[in-house]
Amino acid sequence: MRETFLIIHFIGLTMAVGTGFANLFLGVAASKLNPEERGSFMSKISILMRMGHIGLGLLLLSGFYLATPFWKSLSDMPLFITKLIFVGVLIILISVISIRAAKAKKANDPAQLAKLKPLGMLIFLTGITTLIIAVLTFR
């Protein structure tokens, strides 16, 4: 059963971090467009956000199961605590960007979507940092 959840965890990781990489490269491409085209382009690629949410959901569900053996010894695992803190920060950042993107879409203001790039970069960096800490925790 553990292997099944580990596979689900890695699929979620691929989806979530892949969304960050995709947004990074698509953001570079969008920066070369004029403002009207950029907003339209960014609104069309917002489907990636759903992929990231699904990936994060898979990560969280499988992560709770996979972390079960470690809850008793949590105080002896500072890197694991750090990883959990970064996961919490990641969830907060993703929630903020999702709410702002939904408001921009509802207001039919695609230019606002383009302004989310710095927050997207922060999410990307936080995700990569979380991944690095996870590898260091469970090596």
C-alpha positions in Angstrom: 0.0 0.0 0.0 2.9 2.4 0.8 4.2 2.0 -2.7 0.8 2.9 -4.2 0.8 6.1 -2.1 4.4 6.9 -3.0 3.5 6.6 -6.7 0.5 8.9 -6.2 2.8 11.3 -4.3 5.3 11.4 -7.2 2.5 11.9 -9.7 1.2 14.8 -7.6 4.7 16.2 -7.3 5.2 16.0 -11.1 1.9 17.8 -11.7 2.4 20.5 -9.1 6.1 21.3 -9.9 5.5 20.8 -13.6 2.9 23.6 -13.4 5.5 25.9 -11.9 8.0 25.1 -14.7 5.3 25.5 -17.3 4.2 28.9 -15.9 7.8 30.0 -15.7 8.5 29.3 -19.4 5.0 30.5 -20.6 5.5 33.7 -18.6 8.7 34.4 -20.4 6.9 33.9 -23.7 4.0 36.1 -22.6 6.4 38.9 -21.6 7.2 39.3 -25.3 3.6 40.0 -26.2 1.8 43.3 -26.1 -0.4 43.9 -23.1 -3.7 42.9 -24.7 -2.3 39.7 -26.2 -0.4 39.0 -22.9 -3.6 39.1 -20.9 -5.5 37.0 -23.3 -2.6 34.5 -23.5 -2.4 34.3 -19.7 -6.2 33.7 -19.3 -6.0 30.8 -21.8 -3.2 29.1 -19.9 -5.0 29.4 -16.6 -6.0 25.8 -17.0 -2.5 24.9 -15.8 -3.7 26.3 -12.4 -6.2 23.4 -12.2 -3.5 20.9 -12.9 -1.4 22.4 -10.1 -4.3 22.2 -7.7 -4.9 18.6 -8.5 -1.2 17.8 -8.1 -1.1 19.6 -4.8 -4.2 17.7 -3.7 -2.6 14.4 -4.6 0.5 15.5 -2.7 -1.4 16.4 0.4 -3.6 13.2 0.5 -0.7 10.9 -0.2 1.6 12.9 2.1 -0.6 12.5 5.1 -0.6 8.8 4.6 3.1 8.5 4.0 3.9 10.7 7.0 1.9 8.6 9.4 5.0 6.7 10.8 6.8 10.0 11.4 4.2 11.8 13.5 5.5 10.2 16.8 9.1 11.2 16.2 8.3 14.6 14.7 10.2 16.5 17.4 13.4 14.7 16.4 13.1 15.6 12.7 13.8 19.4 12.2 14.1 19.1 8.4 10.7 17.4 8.3 9.2 20.2 10.4 10.8 22.7 8.0 9.3 20.8 5.0 5.9 20.9 6.6 6.2 24.6 7.2 7.1 25.2 3.5 4.1 23.1 2.5 1.9 25.3 4.6 3.5 28.4 3.0 2.9 26.9 -0.4 -0.7 26.2 0.3 -1.2 29.8 1.5 0.5 31.3 -1.6 -1.4 29.1 -4.0 -4.7 30.1 -2.3 -3.8 33.8 -2.6 -2.9 33.5 -6.3 -6.0 31.4 -7.0 -8.3 34.0 -5.4 -6.6 36.9 -7.2 -6.8 35.0 -10.5 -10.5 34.2 -10.0 -11.2 37.9 -9.3 -9.3 39.0 -12.4 -11.2 36.5 -14.5 -14.6 37.5 -13.0 -13.8 41.1 -13.6 -12.8 40.2 -17.1 -9.5 41.9 -16.6 -6.8 39.7 -18.2 -4.1 42.3 -17.6 -4.4 41.5 -13.9 -3.5 37.9 -14.6 -0.2 39.1 -16.0 0.5 40.9 -12.7 0.5 37.6 -10.8 3.9 36.7 -12.2 5.9 37.6 -9.1 3.7 35.6 -6.9 3.9 32.7 -9.3 7.7 32.9 -9.1 7.6 32.8 -5.4 5.3 29.7 -5.5 7.7 28.1 -7.9 10.8 28.8 -5.7 8.9 27.7 -2.6 7.9 24.4 -4.3 11.5 23.7 -5.4 12.8 24.5 -1.9 10.2 22.1 -0.4 11.3 19.4 -2.8 14.9 19.9 -1.8 14.1 19.8 1.9 12.1 16.6 1.3 15.0 14.9 -0.4 17.3 15.9 2.5 14.8 14.7 5.0 14.3 11.2 3.6 17.7 10.4 2.1 
